[in-house]
Amino acid sequence: MKCRHLILSATVAAAALAGPVKADQLNDIMTNKTLRCATFADVPPFASPDAKTREMVGFDVDLCGAIARELGVKAEIKPVSVEARVPEVKLGRVDITVANLAYTKSRAEQIQFSDPYYLAKEMLIVPADDPGKSKSDYVGQRIASTKGSTSEMSIKLNKSEPLTFQDTASAYLAAQQGKARGMVANTMTTTKLVNSSKTKGKEMRMIPEPMLFQPIGIGMAKDQPALTAKINEVLHKLDDSGEINKIWDKWLGPDTEYKMTRTDKVAPLSELKFDPIP
């Protein structure tokens, strides 16, 4: 009897050391009929409240909706701050993050990335009369960006001094007011700001040389192979059918203020040539 008790105790102890078995998140999504999706809180054209309805709209919102439809579930949009995109997934508060999330080594250590669905550039904009011509001209200079973003990382990599804010509008205002020599954001955002500056505020221009080049993917929890495989499967299907291009054209395409054409295809990270940042 004593021997049996010792064996049982050892088994319980081993199980405790091994830790709890992780639930199958894909199964939970299908059972609950809901895909919890984190997006930006207010970063158009990716995700922001509609001026009239106050409902979240944008490229990332539509992409999340398309993924949910393919899964046969409803999309539940959760607006989050820039720096909360990774923690929300890591803590299990959302199932996926669709928020212009660039692949970095530190993020990849915390969460799982899907196959990227487009390749982004971080661009620097400065006042039109600024004499700088390339990113090297801004080494050591104060540059504005959103906090916890790839934009902030690109500023540090350029050996410039980041001045960070909670949102894009505040970062842009700092550049407009001369509190920073310029501002870094993704191509779509900087293109819009440069265009709007021609009729409002201090005129800005874009430095042609990208500050950074990074693949953009969907963030998910680690150790969820079924969910990772399914999200990748859905992304490839949406890409092959032209649905991602359709969503892109709606928010970022030739008939929008951004006038951008998507030429990328969903592809594994291993097939892309890029230098991942820390």
C-alpha positions as a Markdown table, in Angstrom:
| # | Residue | x | y | z |
|---|---|---|---|---|
| 1 | Met | 0.0 | 0.0 | 0.0 |
| 2 | Lys | 2.8 | 2.3 | 0.9 |
| 3 | Cys | 4.6 | 1.5 | -2.3 |
| 4 | Arg | 1.5 | 2.3 | -4.3 |
| 5 | His | 1.1 | 5.6 | -2.5 |
| 6 | Leu | 4.7 | 6.6 | -3.4 |
| 7 | Ile | 4.2 | 5.7 | -7.1 |
| 8 | Leu | 1.0 | 7.8 | -7.2 |
| 9 | Ser | 2.7 | 10.7 | -5.5 |
| 10 | Ala | 5.6 | 10.6 | -7.9 |
| 11 | Thr | 3.2 | 10.5 | -10.9 |
| 12 | Val | 1.3 | 13.6 | -9.5 |
| 13 | Ala | 4.6 | 15.4 | -8.9 |
| 14 | Ala | 5.8 | 14.7 | -12.5 |
| 15 | Ala | 2.6 | 16.0 | -13.9 |
| 16 | Ala | 2.8 | 19.2 | -11.9 |
| 17 | Leu | 6.4 | 19.8 | -13.1 |
| 18 | Ala | 5.3 | 19.3 | -16.7 |
| 19 | Gly | 2.7 | 22.1 | -16.3 |
| 20 | Pro | -0.8 | 22.3 | -17.6 |
| 21 | Val | -1.6 | 21.0 | -21.0 |
| 22 | Lys | -2.4 | 23.9 | -23.4 |
| 23 | Ala | -5.9 | 23.9 | -24.8 |
| 24 | Asp | -6.4 | 23.6 | -28.5 |
| 25 | Gln | -7.1 | 27.3 | -29.3 |
| 26 | Leu | -8.4 | 26.5 | -32.8 |
| 27 | Asn | -10.9 | 24.1 | -31.3 |
| 28 | Asp | -12.0 | 26.8 | -28.8 |
| 29 | Ile | -12.5 | 29.3 | -31.6 |
| 30 | Met | -14.6 | 26.8 | -33.6 |
| 31 | Thr | -16.6 | 25.8 | -30.4 |
| 32 | Asn | -17.3 | 29.4 | -29.4 |
| 33 | Lys | -18.0 | 30.5 | -33.0 |
| 34 | Thr | -15.9 | 33.6 | -32.4 |
| 35 | Leu | -12.5 | 34.8 | -33.6 |
| 36 | Arg | -11.2 | 37.4 | -31.1 |
| 37 | Cys | -9.0 | 39.8 | -33.2 |
| 38 | Ala | -6.8 | 42.6 | -32.0 |
| 39 | Thr | -6.5 | 45.6 | -34.3 |
| 40 | Phe | -5.1 | 49.2 | -33.9 |
| 41 | Ala | -7.4 | 51.4 | -31.9 |
| 42 | Asp | -7.0 | 54.4 | -34.2 |
| 43 | Val | -4.5 | 54.0 | -37.0 |
| 44 | Pro | -6.2 | 54.5 | -40.4 |
| 45 | Pro | -6.3 | 53.0 | -42.9 |
| 46 | Phe | -5.6 | 49.8 | -40.9 |
| 47 | Ala | -8.2 | 50.2 | -38.1 |
| 48 | Ser | -10.0 | 53.2 | -36.7 |
| 49 | Pro | -13.5 | 54.2 | -35.6 |
| 50 | Asp | -15.9 | 55.3 | -38.4 |
| 51 | Ala | -16.7 | 58.9 | -38.0 |
| 52 | Lys | -20.5 | 58.3 | -38.3 |
| 53 | Thr | -21.1 | 54.8 | -36.9 |
| 54 | Arg | -18.1 | 54.7 | -34.5 |
| 55 | Glu | -17.7 | 51.0 | -35.6 |
| 56 | Met | -14.1 | 49.9 | -36.3 |
| 57 | Val | -13.2 | 50.0 | -40.0 |
| 58 | Gly | -10.1 | 49.5 | -42.1 |
| 59 | Phe | -7.8 | 47.1 | -43.9 |
| 60 | Asp | -7.0 | 45.0 | -40.8 |
| 61 | Val | -10.7 | 44.9 | -39.7 |
| 62 | Asp | -11.7 | 43.6 | -43.1 |
| 63 | Leu | -8.9 | 41.1 | -43.2 |
| 64 | Cys | -9.9 | 39.8 | -39.8 |
| 65 | Gly | -13.5 | 39.6 | -41.0 |
| 66 | Ala | -12.5 | 37.6 | -44.1 |
| 67 | Ile | -10.5 | 35.1 | -42.0 |
| 68 | Ala | -13.4 | 34.7 | -39.6 |
| 69 | Arg | -15.8 | 34.0 | -42.6 |
| 70 | Glu | -13.4 | 31.3 | -43.9 |
| 71 | Leu | -13.5 | 29.7 | -40.5 |
| 72 | Gly | -17.2 | 29.9 | -40.3 |
| 73 | Val | -17.2 | 32.1 | -37.2 |
| 74 | Lys | -17.9 | 35.7 | -36.3 |
| 75 | Ala | -15.1 | 38.3 | -35.9 |
| 76 | Glu | -14.9 | 40.1 | -32.6 |
| 77 | Ile | -12.7 | 43.2 | -33.0 |
| 78 | Lys | -10.7 | 44.4 | -30.0 |
| 79 | Pro | -9.0 | 47.8 | -30.5 |
| 80 | Val | -5.6 | 47.9 | -28.8 |
| 81 | Ser | -2.6 | 50.3 | -28.5 |
| 82 | Val | 0.5 | 49.8 | -30.6 |
| 83 | Glu | 2.5 | 48.4 | -27.7 |
| 84 | Ala | -0.3 | 46.0 | -26.6 |
| 85 | Arg | -0.4 | 44.1 | -29.9 |
| 86 | Val | 1.9 | 41.3 | -28.7 |
| 87 | Pro | 0.9 | 41.1 | -25.0 |
| 88 | Glu | -2.8 | 40.7 | -25.9 |
| 89 | Val | -2.0 | 37.6 | -27.8 |
| 90 | Lys | 0.6 | 36.3 | -25.3 |
| 91 | Leu | -1.8 | 36.7 | -22.4 |
| 92 | Gly | -4.6 | 34.9 | -24.3 |
| 93 | Arg | -6.9 | 38.0 | -24.4 |
| 94 | Val | -7.3 | 37.7 | -28.2 |
| 95 | Asp | -6.8 | 34.8 | -30.6 |
| 96 | Ile | -4.9 | 36.7 | -33.3 |
| 97 | Thr | -3.5 | 40.2 | -33.8 |
| 98 | Val | -4.1 | 41.8 | -37.2 |
| 99 | Ala | -2.5 | 45.2 | -36.8 |
| 100 | Asn | 0.3 | 45.8 | -39.3 |
| 101 | Leu | 2.5 | 43.6 | -37.1 |
| 102 | Ala | 6.1 | 43.5 | -38.4 |
| 103 | Tyr | 8.3 | 40.4 | -37.8 |
| 104 | Thr | 11.1 | 41.0 | -35.3 |
| 105 | Lys | 13.3 | 38.5 | -33.3 |
| 106 | Ser | 12.0 | 39.7 | -30.0 |
| 107 | Arg | 8.4 | 39.4 | -31.0 |
| 108 | Ala | 9.0 | 36.0 | -32.5 |
| 109 | Glu | 10.3 | 34.8 | -29.2 |
| 110 | Gln | 7.0 | 35.7 | -27.6 |
| 111 | Ile | 4.4 | 34.9 | -30.2 |
| 112 | Gln | 3.9 | 32.9 | -33.4 |
| 113 | Phe | 3.8 | 34.7 | -36.7 |
| 114 | Ser | 1.8 | 33.7 | -39.7 |
| 115 | Asp | 3.2 | 33.7 | -43.3 |
| 116 | Pro | 3.6 | 37.4 | -44.1 |
| 117 | Tyr | 0.9 | 38.9 | -46.4 |
| 118 | Tyr | 2.8 | 42.0 | -47.4 |
| 119 | Leu | 6.2 | 43.6 | -47.1 |
| 120 | Ala | 6.3 | 47.0 | -45.3 |
| 121 | Lys | 8.7 | 49.9 | -45.4 |
| 122 | Glu | 9.2 | 52.3 | -42.5 |
| 123 | Met | 9.6 | 55.8 | -44.0 |
| 124 | Leu | 10.9 | 59.1 | -42.7 |
| 125 | Ile | 9.1 | 62.3 | -43.3 |
| 126 | Val | 10.6 | 65.7 | -42.6 |
| 127 | Pro | 9.6 | 69.4 | -43.3 |
| 128 | Ala | 9.9 | 70.2 | -47.0 |
| 129 | Asp | 12.7 | 72.7 | -46.3 |
| 130 | Asp | 14.8 | 70.2 | -44.3 |
| 131 | Pro | 18.2 | 69.8 | -46.1 |
| 132 | Gly | 18.6 | 66.0 | -45.3 |
| 133 | Lys | 18.6 | 63.6 | -48.3 |
| 134 | Ser | 19.2 | 60.2 | -46.8 |
| 135 | Lys | 18.6 | 58.5 | -43.4 |
| 136 | Ser | 22.3 | 58.9 | -42.6 |
| 137 | Asp | 21.7 | 62.6 | -42.4 |
| 138 | Tyr | 19.5 | 62.0 | -39.4 |
| 139 | Val | 21.9 | 60.0 | -37.2 |
| 140 | Gly | 21.8 | 61.5 | -33.7 |
| 141 | Gln | 18.7 | 63.5 | -34.5 |
| 142 | Arg | 15.4 | 63.4 | -32.6 |
| 143 | Ile | 12.8 | 61.6 | -34.6 |
| 144 | Ala | 9.1 | 61.0 | -33.6 |
| 145 | Ser | 7.2 | 57.7 | -33.8 |
| 146 | Thr | 4.5 | 55.7 | -32.0 |
| 147 | Lys | 5.7 | 53.9 | -28.8 |
| 148 | Gly | 6.6 | 50.2 | -29.1 |
| 149 | Ser | 6.4 | 50.2 | -32.9 |
| 150 | Thr | 8.7 | 49.0 | -35.6 |
| 151 | Ser | 9.1 | 52.6 | -36.5 |
| 152 | Glu | 10.7 | 53.3 | -33.1 |
| 153 | Met | 13.0 | 50.3 | -33.6 |
| 154 | Ser | 14.1 | 51.7 | -37.0 |
| 155 | Ile | 14.9 | 55.0 | -35.5 |
| 156 | Lys | 17.2 | 53.3 | -32.9 |
| 157 | Leu | 18.8 | 51.2 | -35.6 |
| 158 | Asn | 19.6 | 54.4 | -37.5 |
| 159 | Lys | 21.3 | 55.7 | -34.3 |
| 160 | Ser | 18.8 | 58.5 | -34.1 |
| 161 | Glu | 17.0 | 59.5 | -31.0 |
| 162 | Pro | 13.3 | 58.3 | -30.8 |
| 163 | Leu | 10.7 | 60.6 | -29.3 |
| 164 | Thr | 7.7 | 58.3 | -28.8 |
| 165 | Phe | 4.0 | 58.8 | -28.4 |
| 166 | Gln | 0.9 | 56.7 | -27.9 |
| 167 | Asp | -0.6 | 57.5 | -31.3 |
| 168 | Thr | 0.4 | 58.6 | -34.8 |
| 169 | Ala | -1.3 | 62.0 | -34.6 |
| 170 | Ser | 0.8 | 63.0 | -31.6 |
| 171 | Ala | 4.0 | 61.9 | -33.3 |
| 172 | Tyr | 3.1 | 63.8 | -36.4 |
| 173 | Leu | 2.3 | 66.9 | -34.4 |
| 174 | Ala | 5.7 | 66.8 | -32.7 |
| 175 | Ala | 7.3 | 66.8 | -36.2 |
| 176 | Gln | 5.1 | 69.7 | -37.3 |
| 177 | Gln | 5.9 | 71.7 | -34.2 |
| 178 | Gly | 9.7 | 71.2 | -34.5 |
| 179 | Lys | 9.9 | 69.1 | -31.3 |
| 180 | Ala | 11.4 | 66.4 | -33.6 |
| 181 | Arg | 13.2 | 66.8 | -36.8 |
| 182 | Gly | 10.9 | 64.3 | -38.5 |
| 183 | Met | 8.7 | 61.3 | -38.0 |
| 184 | Val | 8.8 | 57.7 | -39.0 |
| 185 | Ala | 5.8 | 55.5 | -39.8 |
| 186 | Asn | 4.8 | 52.9 | -42.5 |
| 187 | Thr | 4.6 | 53.9 | -46.1 |
| 188 | Met | 0.8 | 54.3 | -46.2 |
| 189 | Thr | 0.7 | 56.6 | -43.1 |
| 190 | Thr | 3.6 | 58.8 | -44.3 |
| 191 | Thr | 2.1 | 59.0 | -47.8 |
| 192 | Lys | -1.2 | 60.3 | -46.4 |
| 193 | Leu | 0.5 | 62.8 | -44.1 |
| 194 | Val | 2.7 | 64.2 | -46.8 |
| 195 | Asn | -0.3 | 64.6 | -49.1 |
| 196 | Ser | -2.4 | 66.3 | -46.4 |
| 197 | Ser | 0.5 | 68.6 | -45.4 |
| 198 | Lys | 0.3 | 70.3 | -48.9 |
| 199 | Thr | -2.9 | 72.0 | -47.8 |
| 200 | Lys | -2.7 | 72.0 | -44.0 |
| 201 | Gly | 0.1 | 72.7 | -41.6 |
| 202 | Lys | 3.8 | 72.7 | -42.4 |
| 203 | Glu | 4.5 | 71.0 | -45.7 |
| 204 | Met | 6.4 | 67.7 | -45.3 |
| 205 | Arg | 8.3 | 65.5 | -47.7 |
| 206 | Met | 9.4 | 61.8 | -47.6 |
| 207 | Ile | 13.1 | 60.7 | -47.6 |
| 208 | Pro | 13.3 | 58.2 | -50.5 |
| 209 | Glu | 15.5 | 55.7 | -48.6 |
| 210 | Pro | 13.5 | 53.4 | -46.3 |
| 211 | Met | 14.4 | 53.4 | -42.7 |
| 212 | Leu | 13.5 | 49.7 | -42.5 |
| 213 | Phe | 12.0 | 46.9 | -44.6 |
| 214 | Gln | 10.0 | 44.3 | -42.8 |
| 215 | Pro | 7.5 | 41.4 | -43.4 |
| 216 | Ile | 4.0 | 41.9 | -42.0 |
| 217 | Gly | 2.1 | 38.9 | -40.5 |
| 218 | Ile | -0.6 | 37.9 | -38.1 |
| 219 | Gly | 0.3 | 37.3 | -34.5 |
| 220 | Met | -0.8 | 34.2 | -32.6 |
| 221 | Ala | 0.0 | 32.3 | -29.4 |
| 222 | Lys | 3.0 | 29.9 | -29.5 |
| 223 | Asp | 2.6 | 26.2 | -29.3 |
| 224 | Gln | -0.7 | 26.2 | -31.2 |
| 225 | Pro | 0.2 | 24.3 | -34.3 |
| 226 | Ala | -3.4 | 23.7 | -35.4 |
| 227 | Leu | -4.2 | 27.4 | -35.2 |
| 228 | Thr | -1.0 | 28.4 | -37.0 |
| 229 | Ala | -1.6 | 25.9 | -39.8 |
| 230 | Lys | -5.2 | 27.0 | -40.2 |
| 231 | Ile | -4.4 | 30.7 | -40.3 |
| 232 | Asn | -1.7 | 30.1 | -42.9 |
| 233 | Glu | -4.1 | 28.0 | -45.0 |
| 234 | Val | -6.8 | 30.7 | -44.9 |
| 235 | Leu | -4.3 | 33.5 | -45.8 |
| 236 | His | -3.1 | 31.5 | -48.8 |
| 237 | Lys | -6.7 | 30.9 | -49.9 |
| 238 | Leu | -7.6 | 34.5 | -49.5 |
| 239 | Asp | -4.5 | 35.5 | -51.5 |
| 240 | Asp | -5.1 | 33.0 | -54.3 |
| 241 | Ser | -8.7 | 34.1 | -54.6 |
| 242 | Gly | -7.8 | 37.7 | -54.9 |
| 243 | Glu | -9.7 | 38.6 | -51.7 |
| 244 | Ile | -6.6 | 40.2 | -50.0 |
| 245 | Asn | -6.0 | 42.3 | -53.1 |
| 246 | Lys | -9.7 | 43.4 | -53.1 |
| 247 | Ile | -9.4 | 44.5 | -49.4 |
| 248 | Trp | -6.1 | 46.2 | -50.2 |
| 249 | Asp | -7.5 | 48.2 | -53.1 |
| 250 | Lys | -10.5 | 49.3 | -51.0 |
| 251 | Trp | -8.3 | 50.9 | -48.4 |
| 252 | Leu | -4.9 | 51.4 | -49.9 |
| 253 | Gly | -5.3 | 51.0 | -53.7 |
| 254 | Pro | -4.9 | 53.2 | -56.8 |
| 255 | Asp | -8.3 | 54.9 | -56.2 |
| 256 | Thr | -7.5 | 55.9 | -52.6 |
| 257 | Glu | -5.3 | 58.7 | -51.3 |
| 258 | Tyr | -2.5 | 56.2 | -50.8 |
| 259 | Lys | -2.5 | 55.0 | -54.5 |
| 260 | Met | -0.6 | 51.8 | -53.7 |
| 261 | Thr | -0.6 | 48.6 | -55.6 |
| 262 | Arg | -0.1 | 45.3 | -53.7 |
| 263 | Thr | 2.4 | 43.1 | -55.6 |
| 264 | Asp | 3.3 | 40.8 | -52.7 |
| 265 | Lys | 2.0 | 37.2 | -52.2 |
| 266 | Val | 1.6 | 35.3 | -49.0 |
| 267 | Ala | 4.8 | 33.3 | -48.5 |
| 268 | Pro | 6.7 | 31.6 | -45.7 |
| 269 | Leu | 9.3 | 33.7 | -43.9 |
| 270 | Ser | 12.0 | 31.3 | -45.0 |
| 271 | Glu | 11.4 | 32.3 | -48.7 |
| 272 | Leu | 11.9 | 36.0 | -48.0 |
| 273 | Lys | 15.1 | 37.9 | -48.1 |
| 274 | Phe | 15.3 | 40.4 | -45.2 |
| 275 | Asp | 17.4 | 41.2 | -42.2 |
| 276 | Pro | 15.2 | 40.6 | -39.1 |
| 277 | Ile | 15.7 | 43.2 | -36.4 |
| 278 | Pro | 16.1 | 42.4 | -32.7 |
